[in-house]
């Protein structure tokens, strides 16, 4: 039966009651509030009750008060840091889409880094088993090898005769994990792209695309080039766009899925194995994670927010049930509540290497990557030298950091919004339009500069 909302009926009901004489319309709303006490369920009522944490650690108490459930964590942390701009960040443009609690719940158990902007941003731990490639015909010995990576280089191929083409010549480049057997250097054949599946414990495969052309095998026999004539361009572009799985997507010679199981965006029960945690921290297992630290150009997660994140992941069910988002986070029994300071993103100390580079790296993500904003790179190995005693491009009379003198350091003036400095206070939070570096981070930067801006403790 179709339900009709009460407030939609009010005008009709009012007319009927007034027409009947001594009746009046009940005062259902008073200044927008209902004229009764609604019996609404509390968030988390659908989950098992949990005993509250009753210790005295302020970080745990703050997390428990502000981030009671996965839904609250999404609303107060994920929405603030990762989804504020329609069409950018992790809204509907970047993978993963984290706009809603359900989308966030879907990140548990999902593959990581499916849509990297460039191959250099892929971490080995995210690589999946690659699709397989073979050539049918052309005089080649039979083979089926894992695809490392493919690349389409535009341009009309030259006539090479029997000589092998240059390694960067136009065509469809297929890099394989193992050498093609035999000594055949070229031939016309059907390149076949296959995906392997495991069904009921049995390995099965399906050839999802075929491309017939002249294939060249270069000297190391792991690099093949297929001719792409102008009449074949659309066919090859469609082939590349179907989503061929590359086993060595970052092209570094390591096939991640052969080393270990691919990591998940969020791994239920294991925060340290979760790729999103690695992107926030910038490392995993003491290994740097490629790409700018997240959240990019938004306010960093506080220690209490990181604790809430860790406890949510630790307690999320292996079944990846989205309804778990509404369950209460159990801080009392969360293992990280025993030492919440351990999830601090920044570590200790006030040297560049122990703290300041992490503050700037996690809060100023626009100043990194291949095209750092304003040419200021805060993410490279030379970041310290890029900052200390180097003139500002906007105010050449001021150094970015003047050791011992924060009031004459352009970087400190920029993050505190000193009058007379052009532009917005940094780092800019696109959600609020305001500078968003937490005050304790600003205090640390000020103290670091006052202490002479040391590189190491």
QUIRABEL-V817387 format. One record per pair of residues at least 12 apart in sequence whose C-alpha atoms are under 10 Angstrom apart, sorted by the first residue. I is the first residue (numbers start at 1). J is the second residue. Records with the same first field share a line. If there is no record, write none. Layout:
I = J + J
This chain:
7 = 28 + 29
10 = 25 + 26 + 28
11 = 25
13 = 25
14 = 26
42 = 326
43 = 68 + 69 + 70 + 71 + 72 + 325 + 326 + 327 + 328
44 = 68 + 69 + 70 + 71 + 72 + 323 + 324 + 325 + 326 + 327 + 328 + 329
45 = 326 + 327 + 328
46 = 323 + 324 + 326 + 327 + 328
47 = 69 + 323 + 324 + 325 + 326 + 327 + 328 + 329
48 = 327 + 328 + 330
49 = 327 + 328 + 329 + 330
50 = 327 + 328 + 329 + 330 + 331 + 332 + 333
51 = 328 + 330 + 331 + 332 + 333
52 = 64 + 328 + 329 + 330 + 331 + 332 + 333
53 = 330 + 331 + 332 + 333 + 334 + 337
54 = 331 + 332
55 = 332 + 337 + 338
57 = 337 + 338 + 339 + 340
58 = 304 + 340
59 = 302 + 303 + 304 + 305 + 307 + 308 + 337 + 339 + 340 + 341
60 = 303 + 304 + 305 + 307 + 308 + 331 + 332 + 334 + 336 + 337 + 338 + 339 + 340 + 341
61 = 304 + 331 + 337
62 = 303 + 304 + 305 + 307 + 308
63 = 302 + 303 + 304 + 305 + 306 + 307 + 308 + 309 + 311 + 329 + 331 + 337
64 = 304 + 305 + 307 + 308 + 328 + 329 + 330 + 331 + 332
66 = 304 + 305 + 308
67 = 304 + 305 + 307 + 308 + 309 + 312 + 328 + 329
68 = 308 + 312 + 326 + 327 + 328 + 329 + 330 + 331
69 = 308 + 312 + 324 + 325 + 326 + 327 + 328 + 329 + 330
70 = 101 + 104 + 105 + 308 + 309 + 311 + 312 + 313 + 316 + 322 + 323 + 324 + 325 + 326 + 327 + 328 + 329
71 = 100 + 101 + 102 + 104 + 105 + 323 + 324 + 325 + 326 + 327 + 328
72 = 101 + 325 + 326 + 328
73 = 101 + 305 + 308 + 309 + 312 + 325 + 329
74 = 98 + 99 + 100 + 101 + 102 + 104 + 105 + 309 + 325
75 = 99 + 100 + 101
76 = 305
77 = 299 + 300 + 301 + 302 + 305 + 306 + 308 + 309
78 = 90 + 98 + 99 + 100 + 101 + 104 + 295 + 301 + 309
79 = 91 + 98 + 99 + 100 + 101 + 431
80 = 295 + 298 + 299 + 300 + 301 + 429 + 430 + 431 + 432
81 = 294 + 295 + 296 + 297 + 298 + 299 + 300 + 301 + 429 + 430 + 431
82 = 96 + 97 + 98 + 99 + 294 + 295 + 296 + 297 + 298 + 299 + 431
83 = 97 + 98 + 99 + 100 + 295 + 431
84 = 99 + 298 + 429 + 430 + 431 + 432
85 = 430 + 431
86 = 99
89 = 295 + 296
90 = 295
93 = 115
94 = 113 + 114 + 115 + 116 + 117
95 = 107 + 112 + 113 + 114 + 115 + 116
96 = 110 + 111 + 112 + 113 + 114 + 115 + 265 + 276
101 = 322 + 323 + 325 + 326
102 = 321 + 322 + 323 + 325
103 = 322
104 = 266 + 322 + 325
105 = 266 + 316 + 320 + 321 + 322 + 323 + 324 + 325
106 = 265 + 266 + 320 + 321 + 322
107 = 264 + 265 + 266 + 267 + 268 + 276 + 320
108 = 264 + 265 + 266 + 267 + 268 + 274 + 313 + 316 + 317 + 318 + 319 + 320 + 321 + 322
109 = 263 + 264 + 265 + 266 + 267 + 268 + 274 + 318 + 319 + 320
110 = 263 + 264 + 265 + 266 + 267 + 320
111 = 126 + 127 + 128 + 262 + 263 + 264 + 265 + 266 + 267 + 275
112 = 125 + 126 + 127 + 128 + 262 + 263 + 264 + 265 + 266 + 274 + 275 + 276
113 = 125 + 126 + 127 + 263 + 264 + 265 + 275 + 276
114 = 126 + 127 + 128 + 243 + 245
116 = 249 + 250 + 291
117 = 291
118 = 249 + 250 + 291
119 = 149 + 248 + 249 + 250 + 251 + 252 + 290
120 = 249 + 250 + 251 + 252 + 290 + 291
121 = 249 + 250 + 289 + 290 + 291 + 292 + 369
122 = 248 + 249 + 250 + 251 + 289 + 290 + 291
123 = 248 + 249 + 250 + 256 + 263 + 275 + 287 + 288 + 289 + 290 + 291
124 = 247 + 248 + 249 + 250 + 251 + 252 + 253 + 254 + 255 + 256 + 257 + 258 + 259 + 260 + 262 + 263 + 289 + 290
125 = 254 + 255 + 256 + 257 + 258 + 259 + 260 + 261 + 262 + 263 + 264 + 273 + 275 + 284 + 289
126 = 247 + 248 + 249 + 250 + 255 + 256 + 257 + 260 + 261 + 262 + 263 + 264 + 265 + 275
127 = 245 + 246 + 247 + 248 + 249 + 250 + 254 + 255 + 256 + 257 + 258 + 259 + 260 + 261 + 262 + 263
128 = 245 + 246 + 247 + 248 + 249 + 255 + 256 + 257 + 258 + 260 + 261 + 262 + 263
129 = 146 + 147 + 148 + 195 + 196 + 245 + 246 + 247 + 248 + 255 + 256 + 257 + 258 + 261 + 262
130 = 145 + 146 + 147 + 148 + 149 + 176 + 177 + 194 + 195 + 196 + 244 + 245 + 246 + 247 + 248 + 249 + 255 + 256 + 257 + 258
131 = 144 + 145 + 146 + 147 + 148 + 149 + 193 + 194 + 195 + 196 + 205 + 207 + 208 + 243 + 244 + 245 + 246 + 247
132 = 144 + 145 + 146 + 147 + 148 + 176 + 177 + 192 + 193 + 194 + 195 + 196 + 205 + 206 + 207 + 244 + 245 + 246 + 247
133 = 145 + 146 + 147 + 148 + 174 + 175 + 176 + 191 + 192 + 193 + 194 + 195 + 207 + 210
134 = 146 + 147 + 180 + 189 + 190 + 191 + 192 + 193 + 194 + 207 + 210
135 = 180 + 187 + 188 + 189 + 190 + 191 + 192 + 193 + 210 + 211 + 212 + 215
136 = 188 + 189 + 190 + 191 + 192 + 210 + 212
137 = 187 + 188 + 189 + 190 + 191 + 212
138 = 184 + 185 + 186 + 187 + 188 + 189 + 190 + 191 + 212 + 213 + 214 + 215
139 = 182 + 184 + 185 + 186 + 187 + 188 + 189
140 = 180 + 181 + 182 + 183 + 184 + 185 + 186 + 187 + 188 + 189 + 215 + 217
141 = 180 + 181 + 182 + 183 + 184
142 = 180 + 181 + 182
143 = 178 + 179 + 180 + 181 + 182
144 = 176 + 178 + 180 + 181 + 192 + 193 + 194
145 = 175 + 176 + 177 + 178 + 179 + 180 + 193 + 194 + 222
146 = 175 + 176 + 177 + 178 + 193 + 194 + 195 + 245 + 246 + 247 + 248 + 255
147 = 174 + 175 + 176 + 177 + 178 + 193 + 194 + 222 + 244 + 245 + 246 + 247 + 248 + 249 + 255
148 = 174 + 175 + 176 + 177 + 178 + 222 + 223 + 245 + 246 + 247 + 248 + 249 + 250 + 251 + 252 + 253 + 254 + 255
149 = 173 + 174 + 175 + 176 + 177 + 223 + 244 + 245 + 246 + 247 + 248 + 249 + 250 + 251
150 = 172 + 173 + 174 + 175 + 176 + 223 + 224 + 225 + 240 + 244 + 245 + 246 + 248 + 249 + 251
151 = 170 + 171 + 172 + 173 + 174 + 175 + 225 + 240
152 = 169 + 170 + 171 + 172 + 173 + 174 + 225 + 226 + 228 + 233 + 236 + 237 + 240
153 = 168 + 169 + 170 + 171 + 172 + 173 + 225 + 228
154 = 169 + 170 + 171 + 172 + 228 + 229 + 230 + 233
155 = 169 + 170 + 171 + 227 + 228 + 229 + 230 + 233
156 = 169 + 170 + 171 + 227 + 228 + 229 + 230 + 233
157 = 169 + 170 + 171 + 226 + 227 + 228 + 229 + 230
158 = 170 + 171 + 227 + 229
162 = 185 + 186 + 187 + 216
163 = 185 + 186 + 216 + 218
164 = 185 + 186 + 216 + 217 + 218 + 219 + 225
165 = 216 + 217 + 218 + 225
166 = 218 + 225
167 = 218 + 219 + 223 + 224 + 225
168 = 225
169 = 225 + 227
170 = 225 + 226 + 227 + 228 + 229
171 = 215 + 224 + 225 + 226 + 227 + 228 + 229 + 233 + 236
172 = 215 + 224 + 225 + 226 + 227 + 228 + 233 + 236 + 237 + 240
173 = 215 + 216 + 223 + 224 + 225 + 226 + 227
174 = 217 + 222 + 223 + 224 + 225 + 226
175 = 221 + 222 + 223 + 224 + 225 + 246 + 247 + 248 + 251
176 = 221 + 222 + 223 + 224 + 246 + 247 + 248
177 = 222 + 223 + 247 + 248 + 253 + 254 + 255
178 = 220 + 221 + 222 + 223
179 = 217 + 218 + 219 + 220 + 221 + 222 + 223 + 224
180 = 217 + 218 + 220 + 221 + 222 + 223 + 224
181 = 221 + 222
182 = 221
183 = 217 + 219 + 221
184 = 216 + 217 + 221
185 = 215 + 216 + 217 + 218 + 219 + 221 + 224
186 = 214 + 215 + 216 + 217 + 218 + 224 + 225 + 226
187 = 213 + 214 + 215 + 216 + 217 + 226
188 = 212 + 213 + 214 + 215 + 216 + 226 + 227
189 = 210 + 211 + 212 + 213 + 214 + 215 + 226
190 = 209 + 210 + 211 + 212 + 213 + 214 + 215
191 = 209 + 210 + 211 + 212 + 213 + 214 + 215 + 226
192 = 206 + 207 + 208 + 209 + 210 + 211 + 212
193 = 206 + 207 + 208 + 209 + 210 + 211 + 239 + 244
194 = 206 + 207 + 208 + 209 + 210 + 244 + 245
195 = 207 + 208 + 209 + 244 + 245
208 = 239 + 242 + 244
209 = 238 + 239 + 242 + 244
210 = 235 + 236 + 239
211 = 226 + 228 + 232 + 235 + 236 + 239
212 = 226 + 227 + 228 + 232
213 = 225 + 226 + 227 + 228 + 229 + 232
214 = 226 + 227 + 228
215 = 227 + 228
262 = 275
263 = 275 + 276
264 = 276
265 = 277 + 278 + 279
266 = 278 + 313 + 314 + 316
267 = 313 + 314 + 316 + 317 + 318 + 320
268 = 312 + 313 + 314 + 315 + 316 + 317 + 318 + 319 + 320
269 = 310 + 311 + 312 + 313 + 314 + 315 + 316 + 317 + 318
270 = 310 + 311 + 313 + 314 + 315 + 316
271 = 309 + 310 + 311 + 312 + 313 + 314 + 315
272 = 284 + 285 + 310 + 313 + 314
273 = 285
274 = 310 + 313
275 = 289
276 = 293 + 294 + 295
277 = 293 + 294 + 306 + 309 + 310 + 313
278 = 290 + 293 + 294
279 = 291 + 292 + 293 + 294 + 295 + 362
280 = 292 + 293 + 294 + 295 + 296 + 300 + 301 + 306 + 345 + 362
281 = 293 + 294 + 343 + 344 + 345 + 346 + 358 + 361 + 362
282 = 294 + 345 + 358 + 361 + 362
290 = 369
291 = 365 + 368 + 369 + 379
292 = 361 + 362 + 364 + 365 + 366 + 367 + 368 + 369 + 379
293 = 358 + 360 + 361 + 362 + 363 + 364 + 365 + 366 + 368 + 379
294 = 361 + 362 + 363 + 364 + 365
295 = 362 + 363 + 364 + 365
296 = 361 + 362 + 363 + 364 + 365 + 366 + 367 + 427 + 429
297 = 360 + 361 + 362 + 363 + 364 + 365 + 366 + 367 + 426 + 427 + 428 + 429 + 430 + 435 + 436 + 437
298 = 362 + 363 + 364 + 365 + 366 + 427 + 428 + 429 + 430 + 431 + 432 + 434 + 435 + 436 + 437
299 = 362 + 363 + 364 + 427 + 428 + 429 + 430 + 435 + 436 + 437 + 438
300 = 345 + 359 + 362 + 363 + 364 + 436 + 437 + 438 + 441
301 = 344 + 345 + 362 + 363 + 438
302 = 343 + 344 + 345 + 346 + 438
303 = 340 + 341 + 342 + 343 + 344 + 345 + 346
304 = 337 + 340 + 341 + 343 + 344
305 = 343 + 344
306 = 340 + 341 + 342 + 343 + 344 + 345
307 = 331 + 334 + 336 + 337 + 339 + 340 + 341 + 342 + 343 + 344
308 = 329 + 330 + 331 + 334 + 336 + 337 + 340
309 = 329 + 343
310 = 334 + 335 + 336 + 337 + 340 + 343
311 = 329 + 330 + 331 + 332 + 333 + 334 + 335 + 336 + 337
312 = 324 + 325 + 327 + 328 + 329 + 330 + 331 + 334
313 = 329
314 = 329 + 330 + 334 + 335 + 336
315 = 327 + 328 + 329 + 330 + 331 + 333 + 334 + 335
316 = 329
345 = 358 + 359 + 362
346 = 358 + 359 + 362 + 441
347 = 359
349 = 444 + 448 + 456 + 457
350 = 444 + 445 + 447 + 448 + 449 + 451 + 453 + 454 + 455 + 456 + 457
351 = 444 + 445 + 447 + 448 + 449 + 451 + 452 + 453 + 454 + 455 + 456 + 457
352 = 383 + 384 + 445 + 448 + 449 + 453 + 454 + 455 + 456 + 457
353 = 384 + 454 + 455 + 456 + 457
354 = 455 + 456 + 457
355 = 441 + 444 + 445 + 448 + 455 + 456 + 457
356 = 384 + 441 + 442 + 444 + 445 + 448 + 453 + 454 + 455
357 = 378 + 379 + 383 + 384 + 445 + 455
358 = 378 + 379
359 = 437 + 438 + 441 + 442 + 444 + 445
360 = 378 + 379 + 427 + 437 + 441 + 445
361 = 377 + 378 + 379 + 380 + 383
362 = 378 + 379 + 437
363 = 426 + 427 + 428 + 429 + 436 + 437 + 438 + 441
364 = 377 + 378 + 379 + 426 + 427 + 428 + 437
365 = 377 + 378 + 379 + 427
366 = 378 + 379 + 427 + 428
367 = 379 + 380 + 427
368 = 380 + 383
374 = 392 + 393 + 394
375 = 393
376 = 392 + 393 + 400
384 = 401 + 453 + 454 + 455
385 = 455
386 = 400 + 401
387 = 399 + 400 + 401 + 402 + 409 + 410 + 411 + 453
388 = 400 + 401 + 402 + 403 + 409 + 411 + 449 + 452 + 453 + 454 + 455
389 = 401 + 402 + 403 + 409 + 453
390 = 402 + 409 + 410
391 = 409 + 410
392 = 409 + 410 + 411
393 = 410
394 = 410 + 421 + 422
395 = 410 + 421 + 422
396 = 410
397 = 410
398 = 410 + 411
399 = 411
400 = 412 + 413 + 414
401 = 413 + 449 + 452 + 453
402 = 449 + 450 + 452 + 453
403 = 448 + 449 + 450 + 451 + 452 + 453 + 454
404 = 446 + 447 + 448 + 449 + 450 + 451 + 452 + 453
405 = 446 + 447 + 448 + 449 + 450 + 451 + 452 + 453
406 = 445 + 446 + 447 + 448 + 449 + 450 + 451 + 452 + 453
407 = 446 + 449 + 450
409 = 446 + 449
411 = 426 + 445
412 = 426 + 442 + 443 + 445 + 446 + 449
413 = 425 + 426 + 446
414 = 426 + 427 + 435
415 = 427 + 428 + 435 + 436 + 437 + 438 + 439 + 442 + 445
416 = 435 + 436 + 437 + 439 + 442
417 = 434 + 435
425 = 437
